[in-house]
């Protein structure tokens, strides 16, 4: 299996992307296809000592920038590196829409609409993507920010399958993120979504979960829309960074604290790694 990587996307691309791809190819014996501007990618590749025969380069002349409107990029940048990453031998579509058209919708469907309904959405991160109906309206540019109960229900089903098949959790617990554990609390969206989960006897649905439950082992899969999820993730990132700063400030206040930090250095580094949101640099697109 070849793994296609958008060499032009991400922080400090293409240098860090190429270095990471080469390291992964070497350490895990992978075959990787780097997609991007060939001259630039090959220049970085030459200084990275790739393992023989493990890293290919596929040329893509265009790059979708962070400032590009998704609909415009989809229509005009037909030879972008992200489209090439979706299908290295083909060209022409943004990643989410490209894969939806190529693979079709999932066969699970939803309790309220047939599986082939084009409004059903994939679950992924919060990055922008073109409107699947061709429009470029601001309120339709997100993969999963504005959701209906059927969408959240599907996200839970896909998350449960991912946790079971990829993470190896025998029976993943699915929780619906709300503002209280009581079924009466929340919005119309969360209450209607909860009703769908309760009708499904196949999922290990544990009910409503709150923000404080993310680290309390209350569930394995936390279901929410992209707006709530993004706020939660960014809050966690900020808090993790703040904890590091607080700890450093306290250690620097006295020699005793500095000496203690020397003896506890290994434990501090392990905790810091657990709290580092940059430890995992990607997100799966499910659907």
C-alpha positions as CSV (number, residue, x, y, z in Angstrom):
1,X,0.0,0.0,0.0
2,X,1.3,3.4,-1.0
3,X,0.6,6.4,1.3
4,X,0.1,9.7,-0.5
5,X,1.2,12.8,1.4
6,X,0.5,16.4,0.4
7,X,4.0,17.7,0.6
8,X,2.9,21.3,0.3
9,X,0.4,21.3,3.2
10,X,1.1,21.8,6.9
11,X,3.4,23.9,8.9
12,X,6.9,24.5,7.5
13,X,6.1,22.7,4.3
14,X,7.6,21.2,2.3
15,X,10.7,20.8,4.3
16,X,9.3,19.3,7.5
17,X,6.7,17.3,5.6
18,X,9.4,15.7,3.4
19,X,11.6,15.0,6.5
20,X,8.7,13.4,8.3
21,X,7.8,11.3,5.3
22,X,11.3,10.1,4.9
23,X,11.6,9.2,8.5
24,X,8.3,7.3,8.4
25,X,9.4,5.4,5.3
26,X,12.7,4.4,6.9
27,X,11.4,3.5,10.4
28,X,8.2,1.7,9.4
29,X,9.2,0.3,6.0
30,X,6.5,2.3,4.1
31,X,6.1,3.3,0.5
32,X,5.3,7.0,0.3
33,X,4.2,9.2,-2.6
34,X,5.0,12.9,-2.0
35,X,2.6,15.1,-4.0
36,X,3.6,18.7,-4.7
37,X,5.8,21.0,-6.8
38,X,8.3,18.5,-8.1
39,X,11.5,20.7,-8.2
40,X,10.9,22.0,-4.6
41,X,10.0,18.5,-3.2
42,X,13.0,16.8,-4.9
43,X,15.3,19.5,-3.6
44,X,14.2,18.8,0.0
45,X,14.3,15.1,-0.7
46,X,17.9,15.2,-1.8
47,X,19.0,16.5,1.6
48,X,16.9,13.9,3.6
49,X,18.6,10.7,2.5
50,X,15.4,8.7,1.7
51,X,15.6,4.9,1.7
52,X,16.0,3.5,-1.8
53,X,12.8,2.8,-3.7
54,X,10.5,3.9,-0.8
55,X,9.7,7.5,-1.7
56,X,8.2,8.7,-5.0
57,X,7.3,12.2,-6.1
58,X,4.2,13.1,-8.1
59,X,4.1,16.6,-9.6
60,X,1.3,19.0,-8.7
61,X,1.7,22.6,-10.0
62,X,-0.7,24.3,-7.6
63,X,-1.0,24.8,-3.9
64,X,-4.2,25.6,-1.9
65,X,-3.2,28.3,0.5
66,X,-4.8,29.0,3.9
67,X,-6.3,32.2,2.6
68,X,-8.0,30.6,-0.4
69,X,-11.8,30.4,-0.4
70,X,-12.6,26.7,-0.5
71,X,-15.1,27.0,-3.4
72,X,-12.7,29.1,-5.5
73,X,-9.8,26.7,-4.8
74,X,-12.0,23.8,-5.8
75,X,-13.0,25.3,-9.1
76,X,-9.7,26.9,-10.1
77,X,-6.9,25.0,-8.6
78,X,-7.5,21.7,-10.4
79,X,-3.8,20.6,-10.1
80,X,-3.4,21.3,-6.4
81,X,-1.3,19.1,-4.2
82,X,-4.2,18.2,-2.0
83,X,-6.2,16.9,-4.9
84,X,-3.2,14.9,-6.0
85,X,-2.9,13.6,-2.5
86,X,-6.4,12.2,-2.7
87,X,-5.6,10.3,-5.8
88,X,-1.9,10.6,-7.0
89,X,-2.6,9.5,-10.5
90,X,-5.6,11.7,-11.0
91,X,-6.4,15.3,-10.6
92,X,-9.2,17.7,-10.1
93,X,-11.1,17.8,-6.8
94,X,-10.8,18.9,-3.2
95,X,-10.1,16.1,-0.8
96,X,-13.5,15.7,0.9
97,X,-15.6,16.1,-2.2
98,X,-13.2,14.1,-4.3
99,X,-13.4,11.1,-1.9
100,X,-17.2,11.4,-1.6
101,X,-17.7,11.3,-5.3
102,X,-15.1,8.5,-5.9
103,X,-16.2,6.2,-3.0
104,X,-19.8,7.2,-2.5
105,X,-21.6,7.5,0.9
106,X,-21.3,4.9,3.7
107,X,-23.8,2.1,3.7
108,X,-24.9,2.7,7.2
109,X,-27.2,5.6,6.4
110,X,-29.2,7.2,9.2
111,X,-32.6,6.5,10.9
112,X,-34.1,9.5,9.2
113,X,-32.7,9.6,5.7
114,X,-31.6,7.0,3.1
115,X,-27.8,6.4,2.9
116,X,-27.5,7.8,-0.6
117,X,-28.8,11.2,0.5
118,X,-26.1,13.7,-0.5
119,X,-26.7,15.8,2.6
120,X,-25.2,13.1,4.8
121,X,-21.7,14.3,5.8
122,X,-18.3,12.8,6.6
123,X,-16.9,13.2,10.0
124,X,-13.5,14.8,10.2
125,X,-11.6,17.8,11.5
126,X,-12.8,21.4,11.2
127,X,-11.0,22.5,8.1
128,X,-12.9,24.1,5.3
129,X,-14.0,22.2,2.3
130,X,-16.2,23.0,-0.7
131,X,-20.0,22.8,-0.5
132,X,-21.0,19.4,-1.9
133,X,-24.0,21.0,-3.6
134,X,-21.7,23.4,-5.6
135,X,-22.5,26.6,-3.7
136,X,-19.8,28.6,-1.9
137,X,-21.9,29.9,1.0
138,X,-20.0,30.8,4.2
139,X,-22.4,28.7,6.3
140,X,-21.6,25.6,4.3
141,X,-17.9,25.6,4.2
142,X,-17.2,23.4,7.2
143,X,-17.1,19.7,7.2
144,X,-19.3,19.3,10.3
145,X,-19.9,22.6,12.0
146,X,-23.6,22.9,11.2
147,X,-25.2,19.5,11.9
148,X,-28.5,17.8,12.2
149,X,-29.3,15.0,14.6
150,X,-28.8,12.4,11.9
151,X,-25.3,13.7,11.2
152,X,-24.2,13.5,14.9
153,X,-25.7,10.0,15.1
154,X,-23.6,8.9,12.1
155,X,-20.5,10.5,13.6
156,X,-21.0,8.3,16.6
157,X,-21.4,5.2,14.5
158,X,-18.3,6.0,12.6
159,X,-16.3,6.9,15.7
160,X,-17.4,3.6,17.4
161,X,-16.2,1.7,14.3
162,X,-12.9,3.5,14.3
163,X,-12.3,2.9,18.0
164,X,-13.2,-0.8,17.7
165,X,-11.3,-1.6,14.5
166,X,-8.3,0.8,14.7
167,X,-7.8,1.5,18.4
168,X,-8.7,-2.1,19.4
169,X,-11.4,-1.2,22.0
170,X,-13.7,-4.2,22.1
171,X,-16.9,-2.3,22.9
172,X,-16.3,1.4,22.6
173,X,-18.5,3.6,24.8
174,X,-20.2,6.4,22.9
175,X,-21.1,9.7,24.7
176,X,-22.9,12.7,23.4
177,X,-21.3,16.0,24.5
178,X,-23.8,18.2,26.3
179,X,-24.1,20.7,29.2
180,X,-25.3,18.1,31.7
181,X,-25.8,14.3,32.1
182,X,-29.6,14.6,32.4
183,X,-31.4,13.8,29.2
184,X,-33.5,16.9,29.5
185,X,-30.5,19.2,29.3
186,X,-28.8,20.5,26.2
187,X,-30.2,21.9,22.9
188,X,-32.8,20.6,20.6
189,X,-29.9,19.2,18.6
190,X,-28.5,17.2,21.4
191,X,-31.8,16.0,22.7
192,X,-32.9,14.8,19.3
193,X,-29.6,13.1,18.7
194,X,-29.8,11.3,22.1
195,X,-33.2,9.9,21.0
196,X,-31.6,8.4,17.9
197,X,-28.8,6.8,20.0
198,X,-31.3,5.4,22.4
199,X,-33.2,3.7,19.5
200,X,-30.0,2.0,18.4
201,X,-29.5,-1.1,20.6
202,X,-26.2,-2.0,18.8
203,X,-24.1,0.9,20.1
204,X,-22.7,1.1,23.6
205,X,-24.3,4.5,24.1
206,X,-23.6,5.9,27.6
207,X,-25.8,9.0,27.4
208,X,-24.8,12.7,27.8
209,X,-21.2,13.5,28.8
210,X,-19.8,16.9,29.8
211,X,-16.6,18.7,29.0
212,X,-15.0,17.6,32.2
213,X,-15.5,14.0,31.2
214,X,-13.0,14.1,28.3
215,X,-10.3,12.9,30.7
216,X,-12.4,11.0,33.2
217,X,-12.8,7.7,31.3
218,X,-16.5,8.3,30.9
219,X,-16.6,7.4,27.2
220,X,-14.3,6.3,24.4
221,X,-16.1,8.3,21.7
222,X,-17.3,11.8,22.3
223,X,-19.9,13.0,19.8
224,X,-20.4,16.7,19.0
225,X,-20.5,19.1,16.0
226,X,-17.4,20.8,14.7
227,X,-18.1,24.1,16.5
228,X,-18.3,22.5,19.9
229,X,-15.4,20.1,19.1
230,X,-13.1,22.9,17.9
231,X,-13.8,25.1,21.0
232,X,-13.1,22.0,23.3
233,X,-9.9,21.1,21.5
234,X,-8.6,24.7,21.5
235,X,-9.4,25.1,25.2
236,X,-7.5,21.9,26.0
237,X,-4.5,23.1,23.9
238,X,-4.5,26.4,25.7
239,X,-4.8,24.8,29.1
240,X,-2.0,22.3,28.4
241,X,0.3,25.2,27.4
242,X,-0.7,27.2,30.4
243,X,0.0,24.3,32.8
244,X,3.5,24.1,31.3
245,X,4.1,27.8,31.9
246,X,2.7,27.6,35.5
247,X,4.9,24.7,36.3
248,X,8.0,26.4,34.9
249,X,7.3,29.6,36.9
250,X,7.0,27.7,40.1
251,X,10.2,25.7,39.5
252,X,12.2,28.9,38.9
253,X,11.1,30.5,42.2
254,X,13.4,28.5,44.4
255,X,16.5,26.3,44.3
256,X,14.7,23.6,46.1
257,X,12.1,23.5,43.3
258,X,14.8,23.4,40.7
259,X,16.6,20.6,42.5
260,X,13.3,18.7,42.7
261,X,12.7,19.2,39.0
262,X,16.1,17.7,38.2
263,X,15.1,14.5,40.0
264,X,11.6,14.5,38.5
265,X,12.8,15.4,35.0
266,X,11.8,12.1,33.4
267,X,8.3,12.2,34.9
268,X,7.9,15.9,33.8
269,X,8.9,15.1,30.3
270,X,6.5,12.2,30.1
271,X,3.6,14.3,31.3
272,X,4.6,17.1,29.0
273,X,4.5,14.7,26.0
274,X,1.0,13.5,27.1
275,X,-0.2,17.1,27.2
276,X,1.4,18.1,23.9
277,X,-1.4,18.6,21.4
278,X,1.2,18.6,18.6
279,X,2.2,15.0,19.3
280,X,-0.3,13.8,16.7
281,X,-0.2,16.0,13.6
282,X,-3.3,14.7,11.7
283,X,-6.9,13.7,11.9
284,X,-8.8,10.9,10.1
285,X,-11.6,11.6,7.7
286,X,-14.4,9.1,8.3
287,X,-17.3,8.5,6.0
